Amino acid sequence: MGWQVIAAPFFMLILVQDIMTPQLQGNRVFLRQPKQGDLEKRLFYGRDAEIVRMFGGNTQDMPPLSVEEASKLHSLNEQNHRAQFALGFYDHSKLGKGLGQEVTRLVLGYAFGELHLHRVDLRVLAYNVRAIHCYQECGFTIEGKERESAYVDGKWHDDLIMAILAHEFISQPL
């Protein structure tokens, strides 16, 4: 029932939804409902210090990844026709290959097409330049900044709030 965690061996996409889970196919990615073995694959990748830091985690004291942490959820607000988006690649070798853009566009297409959402938003650490670039290439706009909202590795860092509206996504060239 609904999206909880869509996973592949090298990434996990998190989005919650209360209707039938779709399968989304891109050129290089396939998003599907979780199946047996996905959580074990996610746990296999464990923690990479750079990736943990991009998520806002403390790299100075990284405990082993727990099942509960590997299964976190985000939200869909049906009343306001909006959702929060989060994407994480846990295999360092998959970074910088355009897979994030492909996944993001697939999910946005589904969010605005099938779900008829009005808005998809996210928050990202201001130092996560790779993710910010990906989101901007997919049409997200920086709407604001939460100053010193994340305490990472003994320092305060800003979060950027980014969003895309349905009409902005639909009017994008392919």
Summary of the structure (lengths in Angstrom):
residues: 174
radius of gyration: 15.7
end to end distance: 31.7
largest distance: 44.7
contacts: 478
relative contact order: 0.16
helix: 29%
strand: 29%
